Amino acid sequence: MQYAIIGFVIAVMTGKFFLSQIYNILFDSNMLQENFKGEKIPIGMGLFFIPSLIIFSMFFQLHYNDTGINLILVGCILMAFVGYLDDSTVDKSNKGLKGHIKQLFKNKVTTGMLKALAGFGISLYISLSISNSLQEIIINTLLISLFTNFMNLWDLRPGRATKVFILIAIIGFFLSISYTQYYFALFICLSLIYIKGDLTAKYMLGDTGSNLLGIFLGICFAIDLAFYYKIALVVFLIVMHIFAEKVSFSKIIAKNKLLNKIDMMGR
């Protein structure tokens, strides 16, 4: 247990140190994108979570050796990398599922489509490693891949995706019956360190961060939840993705006083 606690403390301290360092790296390398106000700010700040995740996983392996630890680590890093490719692309015109499908019919694979294919492949690989039946493989693959893109649906205003993630991670922390509880606690702490600059529109998670946070949630819930709870969650995620293609979450939030107050909190 002492290794896990030491690793946790060092990981959080590492996060505090690397926040400004990664910001400077992205800014100096001109990894900038216009936000909803038209201001150019660093994108891809999801990289911030990776050093802490690596350090914590190293220490945690000394306390609890399980395949799932490596799956969380590798899954998050791979999806962050694929998201970073999407963040760094010049062409931002083909956004959304429809845009990527249109380009596919033109015999052109966008970085967004590559991200979707990679996300599905990584989700399937992870599912094969943690599932005991064909039904579990299917449900776990859907759960992880849908969660991977779920955070993208909220990354439209400063701090919104991070708030949604913190809320879900807190729920996951209390529902957890395994070592994932330690990971939920770590990511909640890191998100609280990160969120101030996100809320003030100093930087953006980008697909780098939203994909990383999304697949993290997907893997943890795939490990923790009972089969029928996973089915219910998959149905919910499918409905939310369909809903997002037809309506604007930003408009719905703006029209609801309570949701708008929560959304604007900290800005």
MOBEL-V339948 format. One record per backbone hydrogen bond with DSSP energy under -0.5 kcal/mol. NH is the residue of the N-H (numbers start at 0). CO is the residue of the C=O. E is the energy in kcal/mol with one decimal. If there is no record, write none. Layout:
nh & co & e
NH & CO & E
NH & CO & E
//
This chain:
nh & co & e
4 & 0 & -2.1
5 & 1 & -2.6
6 & 2 & -2.7
7 & 3 & -2.2
8 & 4 & -2.4
9 & 5 & -2.5
10 & 6 & -2.4
11 & 7 & -2.3
12 & 8 & -2.3
13 & 9 & -2.5
14 & 10 & -2.0
15 & 11 & -2.0
16 & 12 & -1.9
17 & 13 & -2.8
18 & 14 & -1.4
19 & 15 & -0.6
20 & 16 & -0.9
21 & 17 & -2.9
22 & 18 & -1.6
23 & 19 & -2.3
24 & 20 & -2.2
25 & 21 & -2.5
26 & 22 & -2.5
27 & 23 & -2.9
28 & 24 & -1.7
29 & 26 & -1.4
30 & 25 & -2.9
31 & 29 & -2.0
32 & 40 & -2.2
34 & 38 & -2.4
37 & 34 & -1.9
40 & 32 & -2.2
40 & 38 & -0.6
41 & 201 & -0.6
42 & 30 & -2.1
43 & 203 & -0.6
44 & 203 & -2.4
45 & 204 & -1.4
46 & 43 & -1.8
47 & 44 & -2.1
48 & 45 & -1.6
49 & 46 & -1.2
50 & 46 & -0.7
51 & 47 & -0.6
52 & 48 & -2.0
53 & 49 & -2.5
54 & 50 & -2.3
55 & 51 & -2.7
56 & 52 & -2.2
57 & 53 & -2.0
58 & 54 & -1.9
59 & 55 & -3.0
60 & 56 & -1.8
61 & 57 & -0.6
61 & 58 & -1.0
62 & 58 & -0.6
62 & 59 & -0.9
63 & 59 & -3.3
65 & 63 & -0.8
68 & 65 & -1.1
69 & 65 & -0.8
70 & 66 & -1.9
71 & 67 & -2.4
72 & 68 & -2.1
73 & 69 & -3.0
74 & 70 & -2.4
75 & 71 & -2.2
76 & 72 & -2.1
77 & 73 & -2.7
78 & 74 & -2.2
79 & 75 & -2.0
80 & 76 & -2.1
81 & 77 & -2.3
82 & 78 & -2.4
83 & 79 & -2.2
84 & 80 & -1.7
85 & 81 & -1.5
86 & 82 & -2.4
87 & 83 & -2.1
88 & 84 & -0.6
88 & 85 & -0.7
91 & 89 & -0.7
94 & 92 & -1.3
98 & 94 & -0.6
99 & 95 & -1.8
100 & 96 & -2.2
101 & 97 & -2.3
102 & 98 & -1.7
103 & 99 & -1.7
104 & 100 & -1.8
105 & 101 & -0.7
106 & 103 & -1.6
107 & 102 & -2.4
109 & 107 & -0.6
113 & 109 & -2.4
114 & 110 & -2.3
115 & 111 & -2.0
116 & 112 & -2.6
117 & 113 & -2.7
118 & 114 & -2.6
119 & 115 & -2.2
120 & 116 & -2.4
121 & 117 & -2.9
122 & 118 & -2.3
123 & 119 & -2.5
124 & 120 & -2.2
125 & 121 & -2.4
126 & 122 & -2.4
127 & 123 & -2.4
128 & 124 & -1.0
128 & 125 & -0.5
129 & 125 & -1.0
129 & 126 & -0.6
130 & 126 & -1.7
136 & 132 & -2.1
137 & 133 & -2.2
138 & 134 & -2.5
139 & 135 & -3.0
140 & 136 & -2.1
141 & 137 & -2.3
142 & 138 & -2.8
143 & 139 & -2.5
144 & 140 & -2.4
145 & 141 & -2.6
146 & 142 & -2.0
147 & 143 & -1.9
148 & 144 & -1.2
149 & 145 & -1.4
150 & 146 & -1.0
151 & 148 & -0.8
152 & 148 & -0.8
152 & 149 & -1.0
153 & 150 & -1.2
154 & 150 & -0.8
154 & 151 & -0.5
155 & 153 & -2.2
156 & 153 & -0.8
159 & 156 & -1.7
160 & 156 & -0.5
162 & 158 & -2.3
163 & 159 & -2.4
164 & 160 & -2.5
165 & 161 & -2.6
166 & 162 & -2.3
167 & 163 & -2.4
168 & 164 & -3.0
169 & 165 & -2.3
170 & 166 & -1.9
171 & 167 & -2.7
172 & 168 & -2.4
173 & 169 & -1.8
174 & 170 & -1.8
175 & 171 & -1.8
180 & 177 & -1.7
181 & 178 & -1.4
182 & 178 & -0.9
183 & 179 & -2.8
184 & 180 & -2.2
185 & 181 & -2.1
186 & 182 & -2.6
187 & 183 & -2.2
188 & 184 & -2.1
189 & 185 & -2.6
190 & 186 & -2.2
191 & 187 & -1.9
192 & 188 & -1.6
193 & 189 & -2.2
194 & 190 & -2.5
196 & 193 & -0.7
197 & 193 & -1.0
198 & 194 & -2.9
199 & 195 & -1.7
200 & 197 & -1.3
201 & 196 & -3.1
202 & 196 & -1.0
203 & 41 & -2.3
207 & 82 & -0.5
208 & 204 & -1.5
209 & 205 & -2.6
210 & 206 & -2.2
211 & 207 & -1.2
212 & 208 & -3.0
213 & 209 & -2.1
214 & 210 & -2.7
215 & 211 & -1.8
216 & 212 & -2.0
217 & 213 & -2.3
218 & 214 & -2.7
219 & 215 & -2.3
220 & 216 & -2.6
221 & 217 & -2.0
222 & 218 & -2.0
223 & 219 & -2.2
224 & 220 & -2.3
229 & 225 & -1.9
230 & 226 & -1.8
231 & 227 & -1.9
232 & 228 & -2.1
233 & 229 & -2.6
234 & 230 & -2.3
235 & 231 & -2.1
236 & 232 & -2.4
237 & 233 & -2.3
238 & 234 & -2.3
239 & 235 & -2.3
240 & 236 & -2.1
241 & 237 & -2.3
242 & 238 & -2.6
243 & 239 & -2.2
244 & 240 & -1.1
245 & 241 & -0.7
245 & 242 & -1.0
246 & 242 & -2.3
248 & 246 & -0.6
251 & 247 & -1.8
252 & 248 & -2.7
253 & 249 & -2.2
254 & 250 & -1.5
255 & 251 & -0.8
255 & 252 & -0.8
256 & 254 & -0.6
259 & 255 & -2.9
260 & 256 & -2.1
261 & 257 & -2.2
262 & 258 & -2.6
263 & 259 & -2.2
264 & 260 & -0.9
266 & 263 & -2.1
//
